């Protein structure tokens, strides 16, 4: 897990990518907002009545956001 329940999904996502890419989350290049609409992702995950499933590619990883869980898979 890359955050706490109080952290936003965007913060957790940046931490997860920073960990696997061995860089500080604020130093991610390309910037996360250049790859995915982070505002929309955040809004979706804040809606309690909706189950969120989103997937996108970031560098060599496939990123899956499923509810409050973030999974990273190496792309083939």
C-alpha positions in Angstrom: 0.0 0.0 0.0 1.3 3.4 -0.9 -0.5 5.8 1.4 -3.1 6.0 4.0 -6.9 6.1 3.9 -6.7 9.9 4.2 -4.4 10.3 1.2 -5.9 11.0 -2.2 -5.7 8.4 -4.9 -3.4 10.8 -6.8 -1.0 10.9 -3.9 -1.0 7.2 -3.5 -0.5 6.7 -7.3 2.4 9.2 -7.4 4.0 7.3 -4.4 3.6 3.9 -6.1 5.1 5.1 -9.4 7.9 6.9 -7.5 8.7 3.7 -5.7 8.8 1.4 -8.8 10.7 4.0 -10.8 13.0 4.9 -8.0 12.3 8.6 -8.0 10.6 11.1 -5.8 6.9 11.4 -6.6 7.2 15.1 -7.5 10.0 14.3 -9.9 8.0 11.9 -12.1 8.5 12.6 -15.8 6.3 12.8 -17.6 4.2 14.4 -15.0 1.2 12.4 -13.9 -1.2 15.1 -15.1 0.3 14.8 -18.6 -0.7 11.2 -18.8 -4.1 11.0 -17.1 -6.8 13.5 -16.0 -5.9 13.4 -12.3 -8.8 15.7 -11.3 -11.3 13.4 -12.9 -9.7 10.3 -11.3 -9.8 12.0 -7.9 -13.5 13.0 -8.3 -14.4 9.5 -9.4 -12.7 7.8 -6.4 -14.4 10.2 -4.0 -17.9 9.1 -5.0 -18.9 6.5 -2.5 -21.9 5.3 -4.5 -19.7 4.4 -7.5 -17.2 1.7 -7.9 -14.2 3.0 -9.9 -12.1 1.0 -12.3 -9.6 2.8 -14.4 -6.6 1.7 -16.4 -3.9 3.6 -18.3 -0.3 3.3 -19.2 2.5 5.2 -17.6 6.0 4.6 -19.0 6.5 0.8 -19.0 3.7 0.2 -16.6 0.0 -0.5 -16.9 -1.7 1.3 -14.0 -5.0 -0.1 -12.6 -7.1 1.8 -10.1 -9.8 -0.4 -8.7 -11.7 1.3 -6.0 -9.1 2.5 -3.5 -6.5 0.0 -4.6 -3.7 0.7 -7.1 -1.9 -2.0 -9.0 1.1 -1.6 -11.3 1.9 -4.2 -14.0 4.9 -4.2 -16.3 3.6 -3.7 -19.8 4.5 -6.2 -22.4 
